Amino acid sequence: MKIKKNRKKVHVKSGEIVKIISGNSKGKIGKIIKVLPKKNKIIIENLNIATKHSKAKNNNSSGQLIKIERAIDSSNVKLHSNKDDN
C-alpha cells in the first residue's frame, strides 16, 4: 500500500523574480532565495523582514538585533515580467 504525500507543487522556482500580490508588502518585487515545498512557502530577498533578539553568549559580548527574511505563502506571489508593471 502506497502512502500519499501531501506535498503541493510550488508554481515558482528559486532565483525567479516575483511580485507580491497580497499582504503588507503588496506591490513589491523581489528575487526568491529559497523555496519550501513541504510548507508551500517561499523566502524573498530583502522582503518580509523580521527582527530577532539574541542574548549575549558570554560576559564580554552584548546582545544584538538580527534582521532576517521570513517565509511567505507562495499563493501570495506571482511571476513578474517587465510588461506587467501595474
Phi, psi and omega in degrees: 000127180277146176259127179281137175261134182270047180262122179271152176277127180273135187279359178234160181239163177295136180097348180279155177266127182232161176242133180280129185253353176205157179105188183295329182262028184302132178093349181278153184240138180203172181258138181283127178270314187214145177245132179246087187293331180294326180261355182060042182231162178225159176243127183250138183297126176061024175232153183057053182282133175238150179260128180245132179267135176236140181281163176291137180282325178216183184291333184280335182258161178248163177291168182212163175256129181244129178260124182228156176277136178255157181284146173235160181291140183291342179285349180270006180230159172222157178298140182253136173229160182293338179290330187260076180251052181284000000 
